[in-house]
Amino acid sequence: MIYCAIPLIIVFSICYAATRHEDLRKIFIHAAKFGWWLTFFLALIAFILGMIV
């Protein structure tokens, strides 16, 4: 299941960063930061749901 989420997180992070910046270096820096944040957030939600169920 996690293998399906990894490409989605990468693509979503790059697309979101590309809407905010024009410089390619800034896009990848922002995408990396947003990707880590998104991964942490999704893991936190999965942990909370795992504890509930």
NULUMMAR-30427 format. One record per residue: residue number from 1; chain; x, y, z of N, C-alpha, C, O in turn. Coordinates in Angstrom, 3 decimals, m for minus. Example, Ala and Ser with C-alpha at 12.3 -4.5 7.8 and 13.67 -1.06 7.14 Angstrom:
<pts>
+-----+-------+----------+----------+----------+----------+----------+----------+----------+----------+----------+----------+----------+----------+
:  nr : kette :     n_xx :     n_yy :     n_zz :    ca_xx :    ca_yy :    ca_zz :     c_xx :     c_yy :     c_zz :     o_xx :     o_yy :     o_zz :
+-----+-------+----------+----------+----------+----------+----------+----------+----------+----------+----------+----------+----------+----------+
:   1 :     A :   13.190 :   m5.690 :    7.800 :   12.300 :   m4.500 :    7.800 :   13.200 :   m3.300 :    7.800 :   14.236 :   m3.319 :    8.465 :
:   2 :     A :   12.850 :   m2.250 :    7.080 :   13.670 :   m1.060 :    7.140 :   12.900 :    0.030 :    7.870 :   13.409 :    1.138 :    8.039 :
+-----+-------+----------+----------+----------+----------+----------+----------+----------+----------+----------+----------+----------+----------+
</pts>
This chain:
<pts>
+-----+-------+----------+----------+----------+----------+----------+----------+----------+----------+----------+----------+----------+----------+
:  nr : kette :     n_xx :     n_yy :     n_zz :    ca_xx :    ca_yy :    ca_zz :     c_xx :     c_yy :     c_zz :     o_xx :     o_yy :     o_zz :
+-----+-------+----------+----------+----------+----------+----------+----------+----------+----------+----------+----------+----------+----------+
:   1 :     A :    0.824 :   m1.194 :    0.000 :    0.000 :    0.000 :    0.000 :    0.869 :    1.260 :    0.000 :    0.551 :    2.242 :   m0.670 :
:   2 :     A :    1.962 :    1.221 :    0.752 :    2.830 :    2.395 :    0.822 :    3.499 :    2.654 :   m0.528 :    3.819 :    3.795 :   m0.861 :
:   3 :     A :    3.709 :    1.575 :   m1.308 :    4.344 :    1.748 :   m2.611 :    3.461 :    2.519 :   m3.576 :    3.966 :    3.119 :   m4.524 :
:   4 :     A :    2.178 :    2.514 :   m3.359 :    1.270 :    3.300 :   m4.196 :    1.285 :    4.773 :   m3.785 :    1.049 :    5.650 :   m4.616 :
:   5 :     A :    1.557 :    5.043 :   m2.531 :    1.531 :    6.420 :   m2.040 :    2.787 :    7.196 :   m2.411 :    2.728 :    8.413 :   m2.587 :
:   6 :     A :    3.907 :    6.524 :   m2.531 :    5.175 :    7.217 :   m2.801 :    5.148 :    7.980 :   m4.126 :    5.496 :    9.161 :   m4.135 :
:   7 :     A :    4.750 :    7.364 :   m5.251 :    4.700 :    8.159 :   m6.503 :    3.679 :    9.291 :   m6.437 :    3.901 :   10.361 :   m7.004 :
:   8 :     A :    2.571 :    9.062 :   m5.753 :    1.573 :   10.123 :   m5.636 :    2.099 :   11.306 :   m4.838 :    1.841 :   12.456 :   m5.194 :
:   9 :     A :    2.825 :   11.041 :   m3.775 :    3.407 :   12.118 :   m2.970 :    4.431 :   12.890 :   m3.787 :    4.466 :   14.119 :   m3.727 :
:  10 :     A :    5.263 :   12.194 :   m4.546 :    6.284 :   12.853 :   m5.368 :    5.643 :   13.739 :   m6.427 :    6.011 :   14.905 :   m6.573 :
:  11 :     A :    4.690 :   13.190 :   m7.160 :    4.047 :   13.949 :   m8.237 :    3.260 :   15.128 :   m7.675 :    3.332 :   16.232 :   m8.213 :
:  12 :     A :    2.521 :   14.906 :   m6.612 :    1.733 :   15.980 :   m6.026 :    2.632 :   17.092 :   m5.491 :    2.316 :   18.272 :   m5.649 :
:  13 :     A :    3.741 :   16.728 :   m4.863 :    4.663 :   17.728 :   m4.326 :    5.276 :   18.580 :   m5.431 :    5.368 :   19.800 :   m5.297 :
:  14 :     A :    5.695 :   17.942 :   m6.521 :    6.304 :   18.690 :   m7.621 :    5.279 :   19.586 :   m8.303 :    5.578 :   20.735 :   m8.630 :
:  15 :     A :    4.077 :   19.072 :   m8.518 :    3.035 :   19.892 :   m9.161 :    2.652 :   21.084 :   m8.289 :    2.474 :   22.194 :   m8.791 :
:  16 :     A :    2.528 :   20.856 :   m7.001 :    2.164 :   21.946 :   m6.094 :    3.278 :   23.000 :   m6.046 :    3.005 :   24.201 :   m6.061 :
:  17 :     A :    4.526 :   22.542 :   m5.987 :    5.644 :   23.483 :   m5.939 :    5.777 :   24.249 :   m7.252 :    6.160 :   25.419 :   m7.252 :
:  18 :     A :    5.464 :   23.601 :   m8.359 :    5.575 :   24.270 :   m9.655 :    4.550 :   25.379 :   m9.822 :    4.761 :   26.306 :  m10.603 :
:  19 :     A :    3.440 :   25.294 :   m9.096 :    2.459 :   26.372 :   m9.165 :    2.882 :   27.570 :   m8.326 :    2.325 :   28.659 :   m8.468 :
:  20 :     A :    3.859 :   27.375 :   m7.460 :    4.307 :   28.456 :   m6.579 :    5.574 :   29.149 :   m7.064 :    5.785 :   30.326 :   m6.773 :
:  21 :     A :    6.419 :   28.433 :   m7.798 :    7.724 :   28.966 :   m8.207 :    7.935 :   28.756 :   m9.698 :    7.272 :   27.927 :  m10.322 :
:  22 :     A :    8.876 :   29.526 :  m10.264 :    9.240 :   29.367 :  m11.667 :   10.644 :   28.803 :  m11.824 :   10.926 :   28.119 :  m12.808 :
:  23 :     A :   11.520 :   29.077 :  m10.879 :   12.889 :   28.584 :  m10.940 :   12.905 :   27.092 :  m10.605 :   12.309 :   26.661 :   m9.618 :
:  24 :     A :   13.597 :   26.308 :  m11.440 :   13.594 :   24.857 :  m11.276 :   14.203 :   24.426 :   m9.943 :   13.720 :   23.482 :   m9.317 :
:  25 :     A :   15.255 :   25.110 :   m9.507 :   15.891 :   24.767 :   m8.223 :   14.929 :   25.013 :   m7.065 :   14.833 :   24.191 :   m6.154 :
:  26 :     A :   14.219 :   26.137 :   m7.094 :   13.260 :   26.438 :   m6.035 :   12.093 :   25.459 :   m6.043 :   11.552 :   25.114 :   m4.992 :
:  27 :     A :   11.710 :   25.014 :   m7.235 :   10.617 :   24.042 :   m7.331 :   10.997 :   22.757 :   m6.600 :   10.212 :   22.232 :   m5.811 :
:  28 :     A :   12.213 :   22.248 :   m6.868 :   12.615 :   20.990 :   m6.249 :   12.865 :   21.130 :   m4.750 :   12.595 :   20.195 :   m3.995 :
:  29 :     A :   13.370 :   22.264 :   m4.309 :   13.557 :   22.491 :   m2.876 :   12.203 :   22.530 :   m2.178 :   12.019 :   21.891 :   m1.141 :
:  30 :     A :   11.263 :   23.270 :   m2.737 :    9.929 :   23.360 :   m2.144 :    9.221 :   22.015 :   m2.200 :    8.518 :   21.647 :   m1.259 :
:  31 :     A :    9.398 :   21.277 :   m3.293 :    8.768 :   19.962 :   m3.427 :    9.316 :   18.991 :   m2.386 :    8.564 :   18.188 :   m1.834 :
:  32 :     A :   10.606 :   19.058 :   m2.117 :   11.193 :   18.166 :   m1.105 :   10.648 :   18.478 :    0.283 :   10.296 :   17.570 :    1.036 :
:  33 :     A :   10.579 :   19.757 :    0.619 :   10.041 :   20.148 :    1.932 :    8.572 :   19.762 :    2.057 :    8.150 :   19.222 :    3.079 :
:  34 :     A :    7.806 :   20.037 :    1.024 :    6.381 :   19.712 :    1.057 :    6.165 :   18.199 :    1.063 :    5.239 :   17.708 :    1.709 :
:  35 :     A :    7.012 :   17.460 :    0.350 :    6.911 :   16.004 :    0.333 :    7.147 :   15.394 :    1.701 :    6.430 :   14.479 :    2.106 :
:  36 :     A :    8.155 :   15.897 :    2.421 :    8.408 :   15.400 :    3.780 :    7.253 :   15.744 :    4.701 :    6.848 :   14.924 :    5.526 :
:  37 :     A :    6.721 :   16.947 :    4.568 :    5.588 :   17.352 :    5.401 :    4.375 :   16.475 :    5.107 :    3.701 :   16.013 :    6.027 :
:  38 :     A :    4.103 :   16.251 :    3.846 :    2.955 :   15.437 :    3.442 :    3.120 :   13.992 :    3.909 :    2.158 :   13.372 :    4.361 :
:  39 :     A :    4.326 :   13.461 :    3.801 :    4.592 :   12.097 :    4.264 :    4.360 :   11.981 :    5.766 :    3.728 :   11.029 :    6.224 :
:  40 :     A :    4.865 :   12.942 :    6.536 :    4.666 :   12.937 :    7.981 :    3.186 :   13.039 :    8.319 :    2.700 :   12.324 :    9.197 :
:  41 :     A :    2.469 :   13.915 :    7.635 :    1.044 :   14.101 :    7.900 :    0.252 :   12.835 :    7.602 :   m0.610 :   12.445 :    8.390 :
:  42 :     A :    0.535 :   12.189 :    6.470 :   m0.160 :   10.956 :    6.111 :    0.183 :    9.826 :    7.081 :   m0.685 :    9.027 :    7.431 :
:  43 :     A :    1.437 :    9.755 :    7.514 :    1.831 :    8.734 :    8.485 :    1.141 :    8.967 :    9.822 :    0.732 :    8.016 :   10.488 :
:  44 :     A :    1.013 :   10.218 :   10.213 :    0.323 :   10.543 :   11.466 :   m1.144 :   10.140 :   11.402 :   m1.675 :    9.573 :   12.357 :
:  45 :     A :   m1.790 :   10.424 :   10.301 :   m3.196 :   10.047 :   10.143 :   m3.338 :    8.525 :   10.127 :   m4.267 :    7.990 :   10.732 :
:  46 :     A :   m2.426 :    7.817 :    9.440 :   m2.475 :    6.356 :    9.412 :   m2.270 :    5.784 :   10.813 :   m2.919 :    4.806 :   11.186 :
:  47 :     A :   m1.377 :    6.385 :   11.583 :   m1.142 :    5.932 :   12.954 :   m2.379 :    6.137 :   13.825 :   m2.765 :    5.250 :   14.586 :
:  48 :     A :   m2.995 :    7.309 :   13.709 :   m4.198 :    7.600 :   14.505 :   m5.330 :    6.646 :   14.130 :   m6.013 :    6.115 :   15.006 :
:  49 :     A :   m5.530 :    6.428 :   12.839 :   m6.578 :    5.504 :   12.415 :   m6.273 :    4.076 :   12.832 :   m7.184 :    3.315 :   13.160 :
:  50 :     A :   m4.997 :    3.707 :   12.822 :   m4.599 :    2.383 :   13.281 :   m4.865 :    2.183 :   14.766 :   m5.209 :    1.084 :   15.200 :
:  51 :     A :   m4.706 :    3.241 :   15.537 :   m4.961 :    3.147 :   16.972 :   m6.461 :    3.087 :   17.267 :   m6.881 :    2.454 :   18.235 :
:  52 :     A :   m7.249 :    3.733 :   16.448 :   m8.693 :    3.730 :   16.661 :   m9.293 :    2.377 :   16.296 :  m10.132 :    1.846 :   17.023 :
:  53 :     A :   m8.865 :    1.835 :   15.186 :   m9.445 :    0.579 :   14.683 :   m8.777 :   m0.585 :   15.289 :   m9.130 :   m1.725 :   14.988 :
+-----+-------+----------+----------+----------+----------+----------+----------+----------+----------+----------+----------+----------+----------+
</pts>
